[in-house]
Amino acid sequence: MLQNFLKELNLKTNESVRIDCPICFNKSTFSALNNGTQTIYNCFHADCSIKGRTRNELSKKLFNELEKQKEPEIFYYRNHWEENLENRDYRKYIRHYNLEDYHEIIRYDRHLHRAVFLVKKDDKLVDAVGRALYKNKNPKWYRYGNSGYPFITGKSDTAIVVEDVVSALTISKFCTGIALLGTNLLQTHIDVLKNYKKVGIALDKDASKKAVKILDDLALNMNVKFLLLEEDIKEMLDEDVKKLVNKVNKKAWGWQNDTY
């Protein structure tokens, strides 16, 4: 009953009212204030104990504004991250994906036994993601921070969105690779992708439904294309990756669907 009463007040952000209490019915004893995220209410009559707060249903616009106001997390480099090619599993992983040239952004976590990829924004370390080197280790990918910022590599004005860091590095030889570090699209990702003239969505084959949803979310704001992959990009030969990127750049843009 009270929840519906508060909702019917339809208070705007920072708006307050002083009205008759809906519980004890005393005159002008009930106050309510919408502070943007919550509605705080209280009856000041001595014989009425009603008071509390309820979370507001935030509009998407207001939610995004509040997210931008949050203080960014200070992310620290871990002392147990090493440039260590002596570890057998780490060395095998680096060599398997031809990552030797990326030593500036890759470390070995000797505590968690993971290959760590540094996530940077404007050359500043803001996060990191670690790939398990043990077989059947869960989670396979571990995010050290909560910045929500994607892994970006390359300097082309064409970007291809992928799930993981290694796929992004594979793409970056021919255009900008952007790893979401998962399959969920955040506002942070959208803000980044708006800076590119052309965007391709190339998630792994088992995430094609998520890729289509991401495409729908982006299509109104930018030139975007959906790429259904038969093979993970990180497993492709360089010549095949180059052909894929060339085809993307040559195609007319808009909401499109191609299989590679």
N, C-alpha and C positions, 0 to 999 in steps of 0.2 A: 504493500500500500504506500509506504513512505517513498520507496524508490520511484514509483509512478508519479507521485506528487512532485518530487524534485525534478523529474524529467519534464513534467508539464510546465514547470516554471520557465524552462527554456532560457536559462541565464547565459548571457554571452561572457566571454573571457573577461575577468576582473569586474564583473557586474555583481551586485549584491541586492538583497531585498530584506525588508522587515515587515512581517505580516502576522496574521493570526495563526496560532499553532494548530496544525492538523491533528494533533494527538490530544492535547488538553483543552483546546479551543479557547484559550485565553487570548485577549486582544493584544496584537502587536508585540508578542513575546518571542516569536520565532524568526531567526535570521538565517540566511543562506548566502554563501559566497562561492562563485565559480573562479578558481585561481588558474584555470587553464587545463589542468590535469585532473583536478578533483573538485567536488562540490562539498564544502564544509558547512555543516548545519548545527544549530543549537537553540534550545528553548531556554529563556532566561527566567521563567517562572519558578518559584521555589518548590512548587509541588510537582514539577515535571522534570524528569531526568533525561529527556530525549536529547541526544547530541551524537555527533559522529561525522564521518566523511565517506564519500562514495566516489569511485573512479569514473571519470567521464569517458564517453565514447569519442575518441579523438578522430577528427577528420584527417585524411591523408596529408593535406597541406599543413595542418597544425603539427601533426606528428613529425613531419620532415623538418619543420622550423625548430621544434624542440630538440631534435637529434643534432642539428647543427650547433645549438647552443651548448651542448655538452663539452666539458673540458676533454681534450684529447689525452689518451693514456700515454704516460711516459714509458717508453719501451727501452729496456736495458739489454746490452750485449751480455751473454752468459760467459763466465770464465771457463766453463768446461766445454766450450765450442773450440775446436782446433782445426787448423789446416793440416790435416793428418792423412797422408796417403799410405801410412804404414799398416793401418788396419786392413785386414784382408777383405772383409765384406764391403767396407766402404770403397776400397780401391776397385773391387769387382763391379760395383754399382756404377761408379764414375766412368769406368772404361766401357761398360756395356752400352751406355747412352752417349758416349763421346763428349763428356762434360769437362775434360781436362782444361779447356780454355776459359772456364768460368770460375776459376779459383777465387776470384774476388768476392763472389757472392755465395760460395758453398763452403760449409764447414762440417766437421764431424763432431757429433754430440757423444762424448765418451760415457756420459751417465745413462742416456736413454738408447744408445747405440742406433742413432739415426743420422741420415744425411740431411743437413740443415741448409735451407735456402733462405737467404736474407731478403726481406721485403722492404723496398725503399720508396720514399716519396720525396722528390726533389733532392736526391742523394742523401737523404736522412733516413736512418734505420727506424722503421715504424712497426715492424712485426717480423715474424719468421715462421716457416713451416718445415716440419721434419718428416722425412720418409723413413719408415721402419726398415731396418736391414735384416732383422730376424724374419724367417719365414713364418707366415700365419700370425704375425704380431698385430694386435688390434689396439688402437686404430692404426690402419696402414699409414695415414697422414695425420700428423698432430700439429695443431696451430698453437704457437707459444703465446701469442697475445690476442687481443680482441678488437683490433683496429677496424676490421672489416675491409681493409684496403687490399686491392688485388695485387698480384705480382705482375709487373710490367717490364718487358724487355724489348728493345728495338726502337727505331726512330722513324719508322714510316708513318705516313698519314692514313694508311690502311691498317686496320687492326683485326686480328682474328681471335675470338674469344674461345678459350679452352678450359678444361677443368683443372689440370695440374701443371706444375711448374716445368716439368721436363718437356711436355708438349709445347708450352710457351717458348722455351728455349729453342726447340726444334724449329718452330715457326719463325723465330726472330732472325734467322739467317736470311730471310726473304721479305719479311714485313714485321710489324709490331705484334708480339704475342702477349696476350693478357689472360692470365690464369685467375679464374674466380676463386680457386681453392675450394671448390665444391660445385654444387649445381643450383644454388639459390642466388637470385639477383638482388643486390642491395642498392639503396639510393647512392651509396658511395661509388658503386660500379657504374651506375648511369651517369653520374657527374663526370667520371673519367672518360667514358665512351663518347660523350658529346664532343670531345676534342678531336675526333677522328672523322675524316671525310667518308670513309667506307668501313663498315663493320660486318664481319662474317661470324656466324655462330657455329662452332664445330666441336660440340661436346662428344664424349665417347658414345659409341653405338647404343649402349644400354640406357642412355639418358636422353633419347630423342624426344620424349614427351616433355621433359623439362626444357629442352632446347627450343621447342615450339612455343612454350609459354614465355620464355625469355624473349623470343622474337616478337611476340605479340606486345610485350611490355615496351619494347624499344622502337617498334615500327613507326610510331607517331612522331618520334623525336629525331630520327636519323635514318640514313640509308643503310639498310641491314639485309643480310641474306642468310638463309638457313642452309647449312651443309650437312647432309646425312653421310656419315663416314662408314665405310665397310671395314676400315682398319684404323686403330688408334694412331694419331699423328706421330707420337713418339716412337712408333715401331716402323714408320715409313722410311724409305730411302730418301736422301736429300733431293734427288732428281724428281721423285714423285711429289714431294712437298712443294718444290718449286713450280711444278706444273699446276698444282692445285691453286697456289697463290696467283699465278699468271692468269688462270681461268677466271678467278674471282675478280681480278682487276679489270679484265676485258669485258666482263658481262655488264649488261645494263642493270641498273640497281632499282631497288624497291623491295616489296615483299616477294621473295623468290625462294624456290626450293630446288636444290641440285644434289645429286648423289655422286660421291667420289670414292 
